[in-house]
Amino acid sequence: MELIAACSGPRSIVRIRPDVRFGRPSVKGISTEVLWEQVDAGAGIAEVADDFGLTQQDVRWAVSYEAARVA
């Protein structure tokens, strides 16, 4: 069963699936929290995207999701 993260909207690529990462929010199988931590530590969006094999848009979705969670 795949659930879309509600706070990111219906077009979000952030997924919460019980069978992936123990139900933690992820983008293409990578924890949104991990991506957020990289950007928060000073890495650029492009750098994080390259490091994890994602697009810059993927990383922006993850960062937006995490920012909304802590707001």
C-alpha positions in Angstrom: 0.0 0.0 0.0 1.4 3.4 -1.0 0.4 6.6 0.8 1.2 10.1 -0.4 2.5 12.4 2.3 -0.5 14.6 3.0 1.3 17.8 3.8 3.1 17.9 0.5 0.1 17.7 -1.7 -1.2 15.2 -4.2 1.6 15.9 -6.7 4.3 15.2 -4.1 6.9 12.5 -4.8 7.4 12.0 -1.1 6.1 8.6 -0.2 5.3 6.9 3.1 5.1 3.2 2.6 5.2 0.6 5.4 7.4 -1.7 3.3 10.0 1.0 2.5 12.3 2.5 5.2 9.9 1.2 7.9 7.2 3.7 6.9 9.5 6.8 7.1 9.0 9.5 4.4 11.2 8.9 1.5 12.0 10.1 -2.1 12.9 7.2 -4.4 13.8 5.1 -1.3 16.0 7.7 0.3 14.9 9.2 3.6 13.7 12.8 3.4 15.3 13.4 6.8 18.7 12.3 5.4 18.4 14.6 2.5 17.2 17.5 4.7 20.2 16.9 7.0 22.7 17.2 4.1 21.2 20.5 3.0 20.9 21.8 6.5 24.6 21.0 7.0 25.5 23.3 4.1 25.5 21.1 1.0 23.8 22.5 -2.0 20.7 21.1 -3.6 22.7 20.1 -6.8 25.4 18.4 -4.7 22.9 16.4 -2.7 21.1 15.4 -5.8 24.3 14.2 -7.4 25.4 12.4 -4.3 22.2 10.4 -4.0 21.4 10.0 -7.7 18.3 12.2 -7.6 17.1 15.2 -9.5 17.3 18.6 -7.9 13.5 18.6 -7.8 13.5 15.4 -5.8 15.7 17.0 -3.2 13.6 20.1 -3.1 10.5 18.0 -2.4 12.3 16.3 0.4 13.5 19.5 2.0 10.1 21.1 1.6 8.5 18.1 3.3 10.8 18.2 6.2 10.5 22.0 6.6 6.7 21.6 6.7 7.0 18.9 9.4 9.0 21.1 11.7 7.0 24.2 11.1 
